[in-house]
Amino acid sequence: MTIKEAPNVQMNKKDRHKEWLNEEIMVEFFNLEEPGVPLKFVYGPTDKTEKHILLHGGKYKLKREVVQHIESRQTPIWGYKPDGKGLMQKNLEGYKSRFQCRQLFE
């Protein structure tokens, strides 16, 4: 492979990734933050927005891109440690996932 061909290979990887993200999959939705409460949100560019209402335990056909967006929503977990001067210092200890989607296979 020559150096001139390398950008084409990279474009193909990007195209394949876009196709993978646009693929629709069956998922079961779980609201870990407030079980039983439906999640309502709008997703997409301003000219082609899609409204979604997902119920806890419901099965939906969604694009991988939307699933990634839902699963990326997190809440920070803060902790406090003594700083050696007699005061408590706020530390970010991690993140807690708010939602989960489990892929279903037919």
Phi, psi and omega per residue, in radians:
M1 nan 2.336 3.127
T2 -1.588 2.957 3.136
I3 -1.141 -0.582 -3.130
K4 -1.194 -0.491 -3.130
E5 -1.398 -0.385 -3.073
A6 -0.994 -0.769 3.113
P7 -1.051 -0.583 3.109
N8 -1.136 -0.676 3.105
V9 -1.111 -0.738 3.125
Q10 -1.101 -0.728 3.115
M11 -1.080 -0.700 3.127
N12 -1.101 -0.679 3.094
K13 -1.113 -0.730 3.120
K14 -1.125 -0.740 3.121
D15 -1.111 -0.735 3.119
R16 -1.109 -0.673 3.122
H17 -1.160 -0.706 3.091
K18 -1.083 -0.765 3.110
E19 -1.072 -0.733 3.134
W20 -1.096 -0.730 3.130
L21 -1.166 -0.573 -3.126
N22 -1.442 -0.120 3.134
E23 -1.186 2.365 3.120
E24 -1.572 2.371 3.133
I25 -2.289 2.730 3.060
M26 -1.533 2.262 3.126
V27 -2.349 2.721 2.988
E28 -1.881 2.205 -3.033
F29 -1.664 2.398 3.071
F30 -2.271 2.255 3.067
N31 -1.658 1.758 -3.087
L32 -1.357 -0.443 -3.095
E33 -1.344 -0.824 3.139
E34 -2.398 1.430 -3.107
P35 -0.996 2.404 3.134
G36 1.621 -0.285 -3.141
V37 -1.612 2.220 3.138
P38 -1.213 2.601 3.079
L39 -1.749 2.147 3.104
K40 -2.028 2.216 3.118
F41 -2.743 2.814 3.087
V42 -1.980 2.371 -3.110
Y43 -2.384 2.471 3.062
G44 2.157 3.061 3.101
P45 -1.167 2.801 -3.031
T46 -1.061 -0.486 -3.136
D47 -1.535 -0.249 -3.118
K48 -2.357 0.895 -3.104
T49 -1.292 2.573 3.096
E50 -2.070 2.252 3.093
K51 -1.603 2.319 -3.139
H52 -2.177 2.415 2.969
I53 -2.251 1.970 -3.084
L54 -1.986 2.240 3.124
L55 -1.704 2.539 3.124
H56 -1.030 2.171 -3.137
G57 1.489 -0.019 -3.132
G58 -1.356 2.707 3.125
K59 -1.906 2.256 -3.039
Y60 -2.409 2.687 3.018
K61 -1.786 1.930 -3.071
L62 -2.265 2.723 3.029
K63 -1.253 2.596 3.112
R64 -1.026 -0.579 3.138
E65 -1.069 -0.744 3.124
V66 -1.192 -0.709 3.123
V67 -1.083 -0.767 3.100
Q68 -1.054 -0.713 3.135
H69 -1.099 -0.816 -3.130
I70 -1.062 -0.819 -3.083
E71 -1.263 -0.275 3.136
S72 -1.439 -0.176 3.139
R73 -1.282 2.125 -3.074
Q74 -2.417 2.764 3.075
T75 -1.979 2.307 3.126
P76 -1.233 2.551 3.056
I77 -1.890 2.038 -3.106
W78 -1.787 2.490 3.078
G79 -2.301 2.888 -3.127
Y80 -2.186 2.368 3.114
K81 -2.292 2.584 3.058
P82 -1.174 2.448 -3.090
D83 -1.686 0.095 3.124
G84 1.597 -0.131 3.133
K85 -1.955 0.181 -3.127
G86 1.566 0.056 3.126
L87 -1.924 2.817 3.095
M88 -1.739 2.368 -3.137
Q89 -1.939 2.364 -3.135
K90 -1.403 2.249 3.137
N91 -2.178 2.511 2.999
L92 -1.472 2.008 -3.077
E93 -1.686 -0.322 3.137
G94 2.864 -2.882 -3.127
Y95 -2.311 2.575 3.092
K96 -1.990 2.215 3.132
S97 -1.203 2.438 -3.138
R98 -1.615 -0.586 -3.055
F99 -2.392 2.748 3.114
Q100 -2.469 2.444 3.050
C101 -2.164 2.178 3.097
R102 -1.856 2.207 -3.120
Q103 -1.251 2.381 3.114
L104 -1.880 2.406 3.123
F105 -1.951 2.338 -3.096
E106 -1.581 nan nan
